[in-house]
Amino acid sequence: MRFAEALRRLDARQPEHMPGPSLERIREIAGLLDQPQLTYPSIHITGTNGKTTAARVAASVACAHGITVGLYTSPHLLSVTERLSVCGSDITEEEFAQEWEHLEPFLQLVDGRGFGEVTYFEAVTALAFLWFADKPVGLGVFEVGMGGTWDATNLVDGEVAVVTPIGMDHVAELGPTLEDIAGEKAGILKPGATAVFREQEPAAASILAGRAAEVGSTPRWEGQDWEVEERLLAVGGQAFRLRGLHATYDDLYLPLFGDYAVHNAAAGIVAMEALTGQPLHADTLREGLAVVQSPGRLEIVALEPSVILDGAHNPAGAAALAEAMRESFRWERLHLVLAVSANKDLAGICAALAPLADEAYVARNDSVRSADPAEVAATLGRPALRFASVAEALAAARAAAEPRDVVLVTGSLFTVADAKRALAAR
């Protein structure tokens, strides 16, 4: 089977209406495949913002220490193959097609068992379980797609669970209150696991502590059991010192921007300490950090003028982005290209980003859920040019920008993907 055909069949599993929360389908698939996700230890990561950075850092540090690590993240920007990698190398299109050919008969079998058809995310998750077992890997690092309790990734053992900051996002799916959302994310905590918690709002912290006590997970809290003790801006990123669970690590360098990136990276490092039960080798840790990349997260893709892409898609993410921009970058004028999904807190996102902008360009991104540019412009509360696509908005912003200006493209990972395609086409 060719990759294009495998992708066509996978894409056909995008549901018009998401089924209710259930692990029945993914459990059935895993059972038929003889539980491939249990053939390697795993780190399981959830949260509202920052979980991808924590996952990428944990995987990179583990690889530097000689462990073959399978990393599963979502969503992707340009190709589904970005979601699955082993020590920095994404699954090839040929491998993806081979694994799909192996997996698809089991998906079709489960389709007919009365639980509804297997969804896109469940199918890709099952493929990750299978590919990692086939490699084989010595560790799986899994980022939750959404929530935790009912997420397809929650079949992993999760010897270590990481919870990055929890905020108000996906309220329609996870619940109207912060406590509801925290309860869903706390569902990844397993009996006997170590739970690495980033700083949380008190309401979320209470839920996480209760879940840890209920299932017998050992909590390790930021600010108590581990913490970033010092952080300094550096060329191309930032330097920091981390007091971990088993040692203090000086002179660490992370090639990413933003205070939040350091704290989420620290959570990934602490997760590796928790997994091994001992200090990490300091020089090897530095090697692992030095090669970390996080596409679509304060990613600089062009210069003069600088073009920066960030997938911030909720108020907390937008506020963190605004803070990081002010701290890490300088500009004469900032040109904001904004396209947001209609099911997000548009007012909260715009409130954080509008003060940054000297010029604003609003657009529709390549998602069926994209908000109307007129609504985005009205919510932004300042003059903004409107465009039918991100590509057109980005082109207009770059044409208007001077060499010392910055063009910031944000609002959604769909928006980032559109921008990447437009830049590649040029």
Sequence and secondary structure as in RCSB ss.txt:
>XXXX:A:sequence
MRFAEALRRLDARQPEHMPGPSLERIREIAGLLDQPQLTYPSIHITGTNGKTTAARVAASVACAHGITVGLYTSP
HLLSVTERLSVCGSDITEEEFAQEWEHLEPFLQLVDGRGFGEVTYFEAVTALAFLWFADKPVGLGVFEVGMGGTW
DATNLVDGEVAVVTPIGMDHVAELGPTLEDIAGEKAGILKPGATAVFREQEPAAASILAGRAAEVGSTPRWEGQD
WEVEERLLAVGGQAFRLRGLHATYDDLYLPLFGDYAVHNAAAGIVAMEALTGQPLHADTLREGLAVVQSPGRLEI
VALEPSVILDGAHNPAGAAALAEAMRESFRWERLHLVLAVSANKDLAGICAALAPLADEAYVARNDSVRSADPAE
VAATLGRPALRFASVAEALAAARAAAEPRDVVLVTGSLFTVADAKRALAAR
>XXXX:A:secstr
  HHHHHHHHHTT  SS   S SHHHHHHHHHTT GGGSS EEEEE SSSHHHHHHHHHHHHHHTT  EEEE   
 SS GGGGEEETTEE  HHHHHHHHHHHHHHHHHHHTTTS    HHHHHHHHHHHHHHHTT SEEEEE SSSSTT
 GGGGS  SEEEE    S SHHHH SSHHHHHHHHGGG  TT EEEE    HHHHHHHHHHHHHHT EEEEBTTT
BEEEEEEEETTEEEEEEE SS EEEEEEESS SHHHHHHHHHHHHHHHHHHTS   HHHHHHHHHT   TTSSEE
EETTTEEEE    SHHHHHHHHHHHHHH   S EEEEE  BTTS HHHHHHHHGGG SEEEEE  SSTTB  HHH
HHHHHTS  EEESSHHHHHHHHHHH  TT EEEEES HHHHHHHHHHHHH 
